[in-house]
């Protein structure tokens, strides 16, 4: 990983990413609503990776999202086809890193990251889960929009509100390292 700023090493950024990924995985496992074929509304499970993306940029955020996707895949596997696995896990969660492109507009960043995740799940739904569309009397495109939107829209709202509050408190760019060094040296 590249250095984010002159005073922080790649090791510090890597350690921070691990903490944010672990926090996302923990929050992601607290389900407020679970759908039958994967997908759920969680207790702000995407916020730590989105926060990391906004703090460290899209590259670090995308790597963290991919790792989170692989962790979620291990915890809650819905594995049917190799392309579906890629779309629903590393690509979908990696798309959260797109938020880092909009560091100065964090709520837009959350929207872009979540939209990227939606598109990946949508494509997977159309091509790999279309057999369930008939059970609901829908075509595969409509079914995938409704199914994936039913959990990603609430996830977006929760994530956007929390990221907005963090940005208002100026915590998105919170840098603990100089304070930590200062307190250790005292």
Long-range contacts (C-beta under 8 A, 24 or more apart in sequence): 1-59, 1-60, 1-63, 2-59, 4-56, 4-57, 4-60, 7-177, 7-178, 8-177, 12-177, 13-56, 13-60, 16-52, 16-56, 17-52, 17-56, 17-60, 17-63, 17-64, 17-67, 20-48, 20-49, 20-51, 20-52, 20-64, 21-48, 21-49, 21-52, 21-64, 21-67, 21-68, 21-71, 23-48, 24-48, 24-49, 24-64, 24-68, 25-68, 25-71, 25-72, 25-75, 28-68, 28-72, 29-75, 32-154, 33-151, 33-154, 35-147, 35-150, 35-151, 37-78, 37-129, 37-132, 37-147, 38-76, 38-78, 38-88, 39-121, 39-147, 39-148, 39-150, 39-151, 39-152, 40-151, 41-151, 41-154, 41-155, 41-158, 42-155, 44-158, 44-159, 44-162, 45-155, 46-96, 46-113, 46-114, 46-117, 46-155, 46-159, 47-158, 47-159, 47-162, 47-163, 49-93, 49-96, 49-97, 50-96, 50-99, 50-109, 50-110, 50-113, 50-159, 50-163, 51-163, 51-166, 51-172, 53-96, 53-97, 53-98, 53-99, 53-100, 53-109, 53-113, 54-99, 54-100, 54-102, 54-103, 54-106, 54-109, 54-163, 54-172, 55-172, 55-173, 55-174, 56-100, 57-100, 57-103, 58-97, 58-98, 58-99, 58-100, 58-101, 59-97, 59-100, 60-97, 60-100, 61-96, 61-97, 61-98, 61-99, 61-100, 61-113, 62-94, 62-95, 62-96, 62-97, 62-98, 62-100, 63-94, 63-97, 64-96, 64-97, 65-90, 65-93, 65-94, 65-95, 65-96, 65-97, 66-90, 66-93, 66-94, 68-93, 68-96, 69-93, 69-94, 80-128, 81-128, 83-124, 83-127, 83-128, 84-124, 84-127, 84-128, 87-120, 87-121, 87-123, 87-124, 87-128, 88-120, 88-121, 88-124, 91-120, 92-116, 92-117, 92-120, 92-121, 92-124, 93-117, 95-119, 95-120, 103-172, 106-163, 106-164, 106-166, 106-167, 106-172, 107-160, 107-163, 107-164, 107-167, 109-163, 110-156, 110-159, 110-160, 110-163, 111-156, 111-160, 114-152, 114-155, 114-156, 114-159, 117-152, 118-148, 118-149, 118-152, 121-148, 121-152, 122-148
